[in-house]
């Protein structure tokens, strides 16, 4: 299968870029030829690898029409994947992507990273437009899938549920990792990802502060660089605010900032020595969290605020969820785990049973099966056996 992936791409550092690269690698494993059309803040800002065959200047509207013409004229492209997130395309709410889609003659798969339950008119119109022209639509949770059908009027027969992929992390023993990192005897709580407002790190820091007197060995590791776009606009202002908060609370010995972009190998090590993975997103409409998916893939005991992805993913005892985005509640849930080794073990086991099905090779196979179905029916996604739509996918309640 000759595939073109449209979205951001490394060396740009953002969640969609990493997802695009991992998806490409997983599709290549299954024999697909995958090229990339990358969206950049400005032309020639990044030194892209050879698989990037076309670059779109995010805010240069004519580039989107040129991109469509390029795709239409390419004989070696069978299907296009459009990664959709409102912030990565130009115009208000990323509306310029509609210029490309309006001219596109080849079938495309729409991958929905954000499906808002209460969208603005602009956001709803954009996603309606993209869904109405897609040959297939991928959502990563059942709640997003239902919203696409009920709110965004997407045809149910075009929709697929495919979970966010997870690297095949090497399983490692926590005690040995803690010894290697000089963290013997510490109870590790971690949160990872590109740092910026909206991640809820302030909630995490406050929650840890209320636990340090009873658990002086606790260590909250905030793993990851500040988002590069945030650094470009305001430097390290946000990180410095968090660091000042830690100092004022008197918990400098209990919070550690690992200010770097972590490789999968490094990330796996940090996750496997984590006693509690904390996901403190304050936005209840957060539809997908790649970071939580990674923690699930490593079978971690997870404590989370009640955002959409967490409520669905952590159902049936796969994690602990607070009633609201409140540091006191988060602290209480973490203390439950610290006091109860059996609870911790149960949470890890249940998370692992689901997360082990989310490896990128498995996800790549599911996308490949979807492509074949699309092309075999002349881009009309009509399956004789509807069960194929959800074959081998994790089941959520």
Secondary structure as GFF3:
##gff-version 3
##sequence-region A 1 397
A	DSSP	beta_strand	2	7	.	.	.	ID=ss1
A	DSSP	alpha_helix	15	29	.	.	.	ID=ss2
A	DSSP	beta_strand	33	40	.	.	.	ID=ss3
A	DSSP	beta_strand	52	57	.	.	.	ID=ss4
A	DSSP	alpha_helix	62	73	.	.	.	ID=ss5
A	DSSP	beta_strand	79	84	.	.	.	ID=ss6
A	DSSP	three_ten_helix	92	94	.	.	.	ID=ss7
A	DSSP	alpha_helix	97	103	.	.	.	ID=ss8
A	DSSP	beta_strand	108	112	.	.	.	ID=ss9
A	DSSP	alpha_helix	121	133	.	.	.	ID=ss10
A	DSSP	beta_strand	136	139	.	.	.	ID=ss11
A	DSSP	alpha_helix	142	150	.	.	.	ID=ss12
A	DSSP	three_ten_helix	156	158	.	.	.	ID=ss13
A	DSSP	beta_strand	159	161	.	.	.	ID=ss14
A	DSSP	alpha_helix	174	180	.	.	.	ID=ss15
A	DSSP	beta_strand	187	192	.	.	.	ID=ss16
A	DSSP	alpha_helix	201	209	.	.	.	ID=ss17
A	DSSP	beta_strand	218	223	.	.	.	ID=ss18
A	DSSP	alpha_helix	228	234	.	.	.	ID=ss19
A	DSSP	alpha_helix	237	248	.	.	.	ID=ss20
A	DSSP	beta_strand	255	258	.	.	.	ID=ss21
A	DSSP	alpha_helix	264	272	.	.	.	ID=ss22
A	DSSP	beta_strand	276	279	.	.	.	ID=ss23
A	DSSP	alpha_helix	290	297	.	.	.	ID=ss24
A	DSSP	beta_strand	302	304	.	.	.	ID=ss25
A	DSSP	alpha_helix	308	313	.	.	.	ID=ss26
A	DSSP	beta_strand	320	321	.	.	.	ID=ss27
A	DSSP	alpha_helix	327	339	.	.	.	ID=ss28
A	DSSP	alpha_helix	341	355	.	.	.	ID=ss29
A	DSSP	three_ten_helix	356	358	.	.	.	ID=ss30
A	DSSP	alpha_helix	360	376	.	.	.	ID=ss31
A	DSSP	three_ten_helix	386	390	.	.	.	ID=ss32
###
